[in-house]
């Protein structure tokens, strides 16, 4: 099987309204791991909470197994959950953060998440959402009370049902799948998809190289008011061409 190489780029922006960027991200080729964490802006010290999440995942180390890395991620998020809860209890304040984590091993990948930061897959110019929000609005959608269009402006759209640092036990979801050549995996906070929407994201990502698409999407968020911090990581894949050398040099 032809091996896959992954390359990534990341952008984070404070937006047009918030004074502080409470989003954090981590990216490591060595670990084959990427994470976006969004500190909960309505709570105390969201930037500190998201930093605890990112630092915990950054310390999980390397394992060649995707399944083992998912379990290490779970343990790291549980550790961050306890750390944030302890600090919150001592301070008498509620704190929390979302987390969405991508792990790649050759052609296998996994996504693990808590909260409403999302992972998407762009394949064949189609954008597929890989995660399901842990939010009250998502539960209303699941029960058929509202549709996706109504959810975009619903007053409960920012109310989460799960987050790191809010409750025990921590419940993390995860999926695993297989990569193809020229896939693009996108991790982002709700400051992106909650402003420009998935149709515009798909059109932009499908028509531009990721670096330019990211700039266009962030600029578009600002045109629409950018009410929240905006963070996105794009991880693109390509098959590696192997060159075999014989005694006379490269094969024709």
N, C-alpha and C positions, 0 to 999 in steps of 0.2 A: 504494500500500500504506500502511495506517495505521501511523505510527511507533510505536515502543515506548519507554517510559521505564522506567529501572531505578532502584530505591531499595534501600538496604542498611542493615543493622544488624549489629553484631558484639558478641560476648561472649567474654571469656576469664577463666578461673578457675583458681586454683592446685590445686584439688582438696582432698582431706582428708588426704593422706599426704605428698605432696612438700612440701618447704620452699621450693622455688624454682620459679617458673613458667618453663619452658624453651620454651613455645610463643610464637610471634610471629605477628602478622598485619599486613597492609597493605591499605588500601582507598582507591581514588581514582576519583571520578567523572570527573575530568579525563582520566585515562588509560583509563577504562573497564576497570580491572584490579583484581583482588582476589587475595590470596594468604594461605594459612595454612602456616606452617612449624613443625614439631615437632622441637625438639632432642632428640637421642637420649639419654634419661635414664641409660642404662647406661654411657655414654661420658663422656669429659672435656669439660667446658664446652659442654654442649648448648645453653645459652642464647646463648653467643657464636656458635656455628655457625648457629643459626636466625636470629640477627640478621644475619649475613653474607648469608644467602639472601634475606631480606626486603629488605635495603638494595640488593642487586644488582638485584632485580626492580623495586623502586621507581624505579630510575634508568634504565629502558629507554626512556623517552620515548614519544611518541605517533606512531602510524601509522594511517591510516584502514583499512588492510587487516588482517583477522584473521590471514591467513597470515603476513604480515610480523611481526605482534606475537608469533606463536608462535615464529618464528625469533629474534626479539629476546629472548624469554624463554629459549629454549635457550641463547643466547650468555651471558645473564646468569647462568644456573645453572651453566654451564661455568666462568665467571669465579669464582663463589662456590666451586665445587668445587676449583679450583686454589688459591684463597686459604686454604680450610680445610685442604687437604692440606699446603700449605707450612707452616702453623702447627703442624699435627699432627706433621709430620716434625721440625720444630725442637724441639718440646716433648717428643717421644718418647711422645706420647699419641694415641689414636684419637679423632676427633671426627666428628660428622655430624648431618645434619638431613634431614627429609622436606621436600617442597614440593608444594603443589597450587595451581594458578593458574587463575583464570577471567578470560577476556577477552570483552567484549561490544562489538559494533559493529552498531548498529541492530538488526536481527532475527537477525544471525549471532552465534554464540558459539563459543568454543573453551575446552577444559580441557586443561591440561598438568600432568604430575605425575611425581614420583620418590618412591618409598617407599609408605607405607601411610596417609597422610592422604588423605581421600576427598572426592569431589564427588558430590552427589546432585541429582536433578531431581524435584520434586514437581509433578505435572501431573494434574489431574482427581482429586485426593485419593489418587493412587498415587505411591509413592516408588520411583524408579529409581536404581540405582547407576550412575554414569557412568565410574568409574575401576576399575581392577583392581589390587589390592594387589601391590606388589613385595615379597613375603614368602615364607618357606619354607612356611608353612601354605597360602598360595594355590597354590603349586606342587603340594602334596599334594592339594588339591581338584581342580586341573586334571588330575591323573593318576588321579583316582578312588580315591585311597587313603583319604581321609576325606571327610565331607560338611560342609556349613556348620554344622550343629549341633555336631559334634565339634570343628570349628575354633575355636569360641568359647572352649573351655577347654583347647585343646591347649597343651602346654608350650613349643612353638616359635612360638606365635602372635605374639610380639614380635620375632622374628628376621627382619630385612629382608634381601632379596637385592639391593636397590639403595637408595642414599641419596646425598645431596649431601655430598661431602667424604670419602668412604670409598675410592673407587677411580677409576682412569682406564681407559677413557674414561667420561664421564658418559653414561648412556643415559636419555633422557626419552621418555615416551609422551605422545601428545596425541590428542584427538578434536575434531571440529567438528560443529555441528548448527545448527538454526534454532529461535528462540524463538517461543512463542505467548503470547497474552494470559493474564495471571494465572498464569504459571509462577513457581515458586520454585526457585532454585538455592542449594544448601547446600554450603559448604566446611567441613570439620571435621577435627580431630585424633582419634586413636583413643581419647582419653579420653572421648569421647562415645559413638560407636557400639560401642566395645568393652565398655561397661558396660551401656547400656540396650537395645542391639540395634535392628535396623532396623524390626521390627514396631511397637515402642513409639514409635520416632521417627516413623514414618508416621502412626500414630494421633494423636499429639500435634500434629504439623505440619498435618495435615488438618483439625483441629477448632478450632485457635486462630490468631489473628493471630501473626505470627512473633515479635514482641517478647515476648509472653506465653509462647508455645511454648518459646522459648529459655530463659526463666527456669524454666519447669516442668521442662525436660529437665536443666538443670544441677542443680536441687534434687533431682531423682530420682537423678542420679548420686551426689550426696552421701548420699542415703538408702541407696544400695547400696555405699557405702564410698569412692567417688571416688578410686581408687588412682593416678590420673594427672592431669596438667593437662588442662583442657577448653577448647577454643577452637572457636567456630563463627561463620561469617559467612553471613547469609541475604540473597540478592539477589532481590527480587521485581520482576516486570514487569507493566506495564499499558499498554494502548493509549492513545495521546494523542488526545483529541477536538479536532479543528481547528474553529475558529469563523471563518466567512468574513464579512467586513464589506462591505456595499454602501454606496452614497451615503447611505442613510437609517439606517445602523447595522447591527447584527447581523441576519442573515437569519432569518426565522421558520422 
